[in-house]
Amino acid sequence: MLLREQDRIIEEHQKRPPIKVVSLAHDLGLKVYRTELPEKVSGMIKKDDEEGGDSGYAIYVNEMHSETRRRFTIAHEIAHFILHKKIIGDGVVEDALLRSDALSNAVEIQANSLAADILMPNDLIKKAKKDGYKTITELAEYFNVSRDAMAIRLYKMNYESAVRNGYR
């Protein structure tokens, strides 16, 4: 599937919050499984011809984590599928060990950024603010993400706006 087609599918799922990430994954050809994983492992994406969807990839998410964490993890693994398919191999696991490696850290930052774009698109946040969702807590609940994820997203939006307007 071409990147343009993947973008179109993502945009189709971003009509209103909360973004239905499992449905998005399925439309991208990915299967999603809730499974028992070690506490420090949020999830992983794996090339799996038997368990994978039409794409041959499967996402495994820690069933013990909160719903908002699972949603972010699924979006994060979708991001790996889109951005890092060549390095997935037997599985890109999201955990503290992987984040400690410098190369993996850059890869994880990219996946986190795209996951935030998927779950909390700028235009939907701006619309929600106009519709009266003012606080981080209200926005987080509306988008069904953690307060931390929403706070980081709002900070990033304001930073990017400042840079576009010549401030640093």
Summary of the structure (lengths in Angstrom):
residues: 168
radius of gyration: 16.0
end to end distance: 38.0
largest distance: 51.1
contacts: 519
relative contact order: 0.13
helix: 57%
strand: 12%
